[in-house]
Amino acid sequence: QVQLVESGGGLEQAGGSLRLSCAASGITFSFYGMAWYRQAPGKQRELVATITIDGRTNYTDSVKDRFTISRDNAKNTVYLQMNSLKPEDTAGYYCNAERMLFGKAYRYWGQGTQVTVSS
């Protein structure tokens, strides 16, 4: 059974920092590209950051130079370090694992962790 369990969310003031973690089980973690998405109330889920199996990263423009995605394959965990938080970063943050194998997509989601940034 595949599980992605996020942690580290909470209430933070604008300008502060939070570090999200996503612990994976039931998959060969090192074979999966990992990503963080977020969804604010009334808005569509948006891609925040991605990290490939060989560590290449990509970010949506609104979080560049503030957020850092990283992975620890030994711990089956992906992280999202969020600095200089803004109220518009308030959202549920979701971990995603994805790989392609023989033309089939394997995609898994966590339950999410809430991040609330006060002004």
MDAnalysis code that builds the backbone (N, CA, C; Angstrom):
import MDAnalysis as mda
import numpy as np

u = mda.Universe.empty(357, n_residues=119, atom_resindex=np.repeat(np.arange(119), 3), trajectory=True)
u.add_TopologyAttr("name", ["N", "CA", "C"] * 119)
u.add_TopologyAttr("resid", np.arange(1, 120))
u.add_TopologyAttr("resname", ["GLN", "VAL", "GLN", "LEU", "VAL", "GLU", "SER", "GLY", "GLY", "GLY", "LEU", "GLU", "GLN", "ALA", "GLY", "GLY", "SER", "LEU", "ARG", "LEU", "SER", "CYS", "ALA", "ALA", "SER", "GLY", "ILE", "THR", "PHE", "SER", "PHE", "TYR", "GLY", "MET", "ALA", "TRP", "TYR", "ARG", "GLN", "ALA", "PRO", "GLY", "LYS", "GLN", "ARG", "GLU", "LEU", "VAL", "ALA", "THR", "ILE", "THR", "ILE", "ASP", "GLY", "ARG", "THR", "ASN", "TYR", "THR", "ASP", "SER", "VAL", "LYS", "ASP", "ARG", "PHE", "THR", "ILE", "SER", "ARG", "ASP", "ASN", "ALA", "LYS", "ASN", "THR", "VAL", "TYR", "LEU", "GLN", "MET", "ASN", "SER", "LEU", "LYS", "PRO", "GLU", "ASP", "THR", "ALA", "GLY", "TYR", "TYR", "CYS", "ASN", "ALA", "GLU", "ARG", "MET", "LEU", "PHE", "GLY", "LYS", "ALA", "TYR", "ARG", "TYR", "TRP", "GLY", "GLN", "GLY", "THR", "GLN", "VAL", "THR", "VAL", "SER", "SER"])
u.atoms.positions = np.array([
    [0.835, -1.196, 0.000],
    [0.000, 0.000, 0.000],
    [0.875, 1.253, 0.000],
    [0.610, 2.131, -0.955],
    [1.399, 3.342, -1.071],
    [0.857, 4.409, -0.119],
    [1.753, 5.032, 0.601],
    [1.377, 6.150, 1.474],
    [2.346, 7.291, 1.313],
    [1.809, 8.477, 1.201],
    [2.584, 9.710, 1.251],
    [2.017, 10.512, 2.414],
    [2.852, 10.800, 3.390],
    [2.382, 11.472, 4.601],
    [3.113, 12.789, 4.765],
    [2.362, 13.877, 4.635],
    [2.940, 15.211, 4.784],
    [2.909, 15.648, 6.244],
    [3.856, 16.493, 6.594],
    [3.892, 17.096, 7.920],
    [4.616, 18.424, 7.832],
    [4.501, 19.216, 8.901],
    [5.250, 20.463, 8.986],
    [4.448, 21.720, 8.727],
    [3.194, 21.563, 8.342],
    [2.371, 22.746, 8.121],
    [2.008, 23.414, 9.432],
    [1.375, 24.576, 9.318],
    [0.963, 25.293, 10.518],
    [0.704, 26.747, 10.231],
    [0.630, 27.527, 11.299],
    [0.381, 28.969, 11.214],
    [1.697, 29.703, 11.400],
    [2.000, 30.597, 10.467],
    [3.248, 31.350, 10.523],
    [2.961, 32.788, 10.114],
    [3.735, 33.699, 10.641],
    [3.609, 35.107, 10.262],
    [4.292, 35.363, 8.926],
    [3.834, 36.388, 8.241],
    [4.483, 36.794, 7.002],
    [5.964, 37.076, 7.266],
    [6.799, 36.590, 6.355],
    [8.239, 36.728, 6.509],
    [8.902, 35.560, 7.201],
    [8.098, 34.696, 7.775],
    [8.636, 33.540, 8.492],
    [8.928, 32.366, 7.572],
    [9.265, 31.250, 8.197],
    [9.652, 30.049, 7.446],
    [8.936, 28.825, 7.984],
    [8.717, 27.883, 7.110],
    [8.220, 26.559, 7.467],
    [8.925, 25.535, 6.601],
    [9.060, 24.334, 7.129],
    [9.635, 23.236, 6.361],
    [8.639, 22.082, 6.327],
    [8.180, 21.761, 5.133],
    [7.271, 20.641, 4.957],
    [8.064, 19.376, 4.645],
    [7.562, 18.263, 5.134],
    [8.146, 16.959, 4.842],
    [7.075, 16.043, 4.280],
    [7.489, 15.137, 3.435],
    [6.581, 14.120, 2.894],
    [7.322, 12.791, 2.921],
    [6.859, 11.896, 3.775],
    [7.467, 10.584, 3.913],
    [6.688, 9.571, 3.077],
    [7.405, 8.864, 2.226],
    [6.775, 7.900, 1.318],
    [7.046, 6.477, 1.776],
    [6.063, 5.629, 1.563],
    [6.226, 4.197, 1.815],
    [5.422, 3.437, 0.767],
    [5.838, 2.210, 0.509],
    [5.138, 1.378, -0.466],
    [5.560, 1.587, -1.895],
    [6.546, 2.460, -2.127],
    [7.100, 2.670, -3.459],
    [8.617, 2.640, -3.379],
    [9.249, 2.397, -4.523],
    [10.709, 2.549, -4.599],
    [10.959, 4.032, -4.840],
    [11.162, 4.748, -3.763],
    [11.154, 6.213, -3.766],
    [12.105, 6.795, -4.802],
    [13.288, 6.214, -4.928],
    [14.308, 6.792, -5.809],
    [13.924, 6.717, -7.280],
    [12.905, 5.936, -7.619],
    [12.452, 5.822, -9.002],
    [11.398, 6.868, -9.372],
    [10.959, 7.650, -8.385],
    [9.840, 8.566, -8.585],
    [10.286, 10.015, -8.612],
    [9.739, 10.757, -9.596],
    [9.804, 12.201, -9.511],
    [8.829, 12.662, -8.443],
    [9.235, 13.674, -7.703],
    [8.416, 14.160, -6.593],
    [8.035, 15.613, -6.825],
    [6.911, 15.996, -6.263],
    [6.444, 17.372, -6.446],
    [5.616, 17.808, -5.249],
    [5.541, 19.107, -5.075],
    [4.625, 19.741, -4.131],
    [3.625, 20.574, -4.931],
    [2.367, 20.391, -4.602],
    [1.274, 21.195, -5.136],
    [0.635, 21.937, -3.971],
    [-0.145, 22.963, -4.311],
    [-0.928, 23.628, -3.275],
    [-2.286, 24.026, -3.841],
    [-3.237, 24.144, -2.930],
    [-4.581, 24.537, -3.323],
    [-5.169, 25.443, -2.256],
    [-5.484, 26.662, -2.667],
    [-6.127, 27.611, -1.783],
    [-7.644, 27.496, -1.945],
    [-8.403, 27.908, -0.945],
    [-9.864, 27.823, -1.045],
    [-10.392, 28.537, -2.282],
    [-11.237, 27.851, -3.044],
    [-11.836, 28.448, -4.224],
    [-10.931, 28.525, -5.439],
    [-9.735, 27.956, -5.320],
    [-8.792, 28.006, -6.433],
    [-8.407, 26.601, -6.865],
    [-7.867, 26.527, -8.085],
    [-7.407, 25.244, -8.589],
    [-6.085, 24.862, -7.938],
    [-5.837, 23.560, -7.890],
    [-4.556, 23.090, -7.390],
    [-3.454, 23.520, -8.354],
    [-2.371, 24.043, -7.808],
    [-1.265, 24.499, -8.656],
    [0.029, 23.811, -8.269],
    [0.865, 23.601, -9.273],
    [2.172, 22.994, -9.058],
    [3.106, 24.037, -8.459],
    [3.768, 23.676, -7.376],
    [4.672, 24.599, -6.688],
    [6.121, 24.309, -7.047],
    [6.531, 23.051, -6.929],
    [7.926, 22.699, -7.152],
    [8.024, 21.225, -7.501],
    [9.033, 20.901, -8.302],
    [9.291, 19.519, -8.675],
    [10.762, 19.187, -8.491],
    [11.026, 17.900, -8.279],
    [12.396, 17.422, -8.220],
    [12.439, 16.063, -8.909],
    [13.380, 15.910, -9.836],
    [13.475, 14.675, -10.595],
    [14.252, 13.616, -9.812],
    [14.332, 12.431, -10.383],
    [15.042, 11.351, -9.693],
    [16.531, 11.658, -9.571],
    [17.056, 12.514, -10.444],
    [18.473, 12.871, -10.344],
    [18.673, 14.257, -9.735],
    [17.624, 14.787, -9.108],
    [17.792, 15.990, -8.300],
    [17.590, 17.323, -8.994],
    [17.163, 17.302, -10.243],
    [16.903, 18.582, -10.909],
    [15.594, 19.161, -10.391],
    [15.597, 20.469, -10.163],
    [14.436, 21.126, -9.556],
    [13.827, 22.165, -10.483],
    [12.563, 22.451, -10.216],
    [11.862, 23.486, -10.967],
    [10.797, 24.075, -10.052],
    [10.520, 25.372, -10.240],
    [9.596, 26.082, -9.358],
    [8.646, 26.955, -10.158],
    [7.452, 27.121, -9.611],
    [6.575, 28.128, -10.181],
    [7.138, 29.506, -9.859],
    [6.876, 30.466, -10.717],
    [7.525, 31.781, -10.590],
    [7.277, 32.433, -9.227],
    [6.090, 32.240, -8.674],
    [5.735, 32.965, -7.452],
    [6.520, 32.515, -6.225],
    [7.202, 31.376, -6.306],
    [7.954, 30.893, -5.149],
    [9.454, 30.822, -5.408],
    [9.872, 31.133, -6.609],
    [11.318, 31.110, -6.917],
    [12.073, 32.015, -5.967],
    [13.226, 31.562, -5.539],
    [14.110, 32.287, -4.618],
    [13.571, 32.345, -3.189],
    [12.412, 31.728, -2.948],
    [11.875, 31.672, -1.573],
    [11.721, 30.232, -1.084],
    [11.342, 29.333, -1.984],
    [11.113, 27.931, -1.624],
    [12.219, 27.064, -2.199],
    [12.535, 25.977, -1.502],
    [13.524, 25.019, -1.980],
    [12.986, 23.605, -1.776],
    [12.948, 22.841, -2.857],
    [12.553, 21.441, -2.771],
    [13.811, 20.587, -2.741],
    [13.782, 19.538, -1.931],
    [14.920, 18.627, -1.856],
    [14.403, 17.233, -1.529],
    [15.276, 16.246, -1.698],
    [14.878, 14.875, -1.404],
    [16.006, 14.139, -0.736],
    [15.635, 13.183, 0.105],
    [16.587, 12.309, 0.770],
    [16.137, 10.884, 0.466],
    [16.795, 10.264, -0.494],
    [16.363, 8.927, -0.908],
    [16.587, 7.885, 0.186],
    [17.555, 8.116, 1.045],
    [17.799, 7.176, 2.141],
    [16.647, 7.181, 3.150],
    [15.957, 8.315, 3.240],
    [14.843, 8.438, 4.185],
    [13.481, 8.393, 3.485],
    [13.492, 8.205, 2.166],
    [12.237, 8.182, 1.401],
    [11.389, 9.416, 1.659],
    [12.058, 10.554, 1.694],
    [11.379, 11.788, 2.093],
    [11.729, 12.928, 1.138],
    [10.725, 13.733, 0.851],
    [10.925, 14.965, 0.087],
    [10.535, 16.130, 0.987],
    [11.252, 17.225, 0.827],
    [11.060, 18.400, 1.683],
    [10.712, 19.619, 0.838],
    [10.061, 20.566, 1.489],
    [9.848, 21.874, 0.895],
    [10.170, 22.921, 1.955],
    [11.314, 23.569, 1.798],
    [11.702, 24.653, 2.687],
    [11.084, 25.937, 2.154],
    [10.277, 26.577, 2.980],
    [9.568, 27.778, 2.560],
    [10.026, 28.949, 3.413],
    [10.674, 29.896, 2.777],
    [11.157, 31.097, 3.455],
    [10.412, 32.328, 2.958],
    [10.548, 33.405, 3.694],
    [9.910, 34.680, 3.313],
    [8.447, 34.466, 2.949],
    [7.741, 33.774, 3.813],
    [6.351, 33.434, 3.522],
    [5.484, 34.673, 3.377],
    [4.497, 34.549, 2.498],
    [3.554, 35.620, 2.229],
    [2.126, 35.115, 2.498],
    [1.212, 36.005, 2.811],
    [-0.183, 35.549, 3.024],
    [-0.741, 34.781, 1.828],
    [-0.298, 35.121, 0.631],
    [-0.788, 34.409, -0.554],
    [-0.243, 32.995, -0.686],
    [0.675, 32.617, 0.196],
    [1.143, 31.227, 0.240],
    [0.187, 30.336, 1.035],
    [-0.806, 30.936, 1.660],
    [-1.771, 30.171, 2.440],
    [-2.519, 29.194, 1.545],
    [-2.442, 27.909, 1.900],
    [-3.064, 26.862, 1.081],
    [-2.864, 25.513, 1.750],
    [-3.565, 24.514, 1.252],
    [-3.232, 23.132, 1.568],
    [-2.108, 22.711, 0.638],
    [-1.089, 22.085, 1.198],
    [0.074, 21.660, 0.411],
    [0.060, 20.139, 0.313],
    [0.221, 19.659, -0.913],
    [0.085, 18.234, -1.206],
    [1.355, 17.694, -1.858],
    [1.763, 16.545, -1.404],
    [2.913, 15.840, -1.949],
    [2.434, 14.912, -3.068],
    [3.247, 14.818, -4.112],
    [2.916, 13.983, -5.273],
    [4.133, 13.169, -5.680],
    [3.894, 11.907, -5.987],
    [4.935, 11.028, -6.510],
    [4.481, 10.502, -7.860],
    [5.384, 10.487, -8.836],
    [4.979, 10.083, -10.181],
    [6.128, 9.429, -10.925],
    [5.796, 8.389, -11.687],
    [6.759, 7.776, -12.584],
    [6.005, 7.178, -13.760],
    [6.725, 6.984, -14.839],
    [6.207, 6.286, -16.007],
    [6.917, 4.942, -16.088],
    [6.148, 3.885, -16.346],
    [6.732, 2.565, -16.474],
    [5.991, 1.829, -17.568],
    [6.707, 1.478, -18.632],
    [6.112, 0.792, -19.778],
    [4.863, 1.520, -20.279],
    [4.969, 2.844, -20.376],
    [3.885, 3.642, -20.925],
    [2.727, 3.909, -19.992],
    [2.828, 3.442, -18.758],
    [1.753, 3.659, -17.798],
    [2.237, 4.623, -16.721],
    [1.352, 5.566, -16.367],
    [1.682, 6.539, -15.337],
    [1.256, 6.020, -13.968],
    [2.174, 6.101, -13.040],
    [1.881, 5.772, -11.639],
    [1.969, 7.075, -10.856],
    [0.857, 7.484, -10.253],
    [0.761, 8.785, -9.619],
    [0.080, 8.631, -8.265],
    [0.704, 9.171, -7.250],
    [0.174, 9.058, -5.890],
    [0.181, 10.417, -5.209],
    [-0.798, 10.582, -4.310],
    [-0.954, 11.852, -3.585],
    [-1.002, 11.618, -2.083],
    [-0.510, 12.604, -1.355],
    [-0.696, 12.613, 0.083],
    [-2.001, 13.288, 0.452],
    [-2.293, 13.295, 1.751],
    [-3.543, 13.878, 2.248],
    [-3.455, 15.389, 2.401],
    [-2.268, 15.917, 2.425],
    [-2.104, 17.361, 2.506],
    [-1.807, 17.861, 3.903],
    [-1.175, 19.012, 3.962],
    [-0.929, 19.702, 5.220],
    [-1.221, 21.186, 5.015],
    [-1.884, 21.797, 5.980],
    [-2.334, 23.177, 5.828],
    [-1.234, 24.150, 6.237],
    [-1.037, 25.142, 5.396],
    [-0.126, 26.246, 5.698],
    [-0.944, 27.529, 5.705],
    [-0.876, 28.256, 6.801],
    [-1.583, 29.518, 6.923],
    [-0.587, 30.604, 7.297],
    [-0.541, 31.651, 6.483],
    [0.394, 32.747, 6.711],
    [-0.399, 34.002, 7.042],
    [-0.145, 34.546, 8.224],
    [-0.861, 35.740, 8.659],
    [-0.065, 36.989, 8.310],
    [-0.780, 38.061, 8.022],
    [-0.110, 39.313, 7.647],
    [0.218, 40.152, 8.866],
])
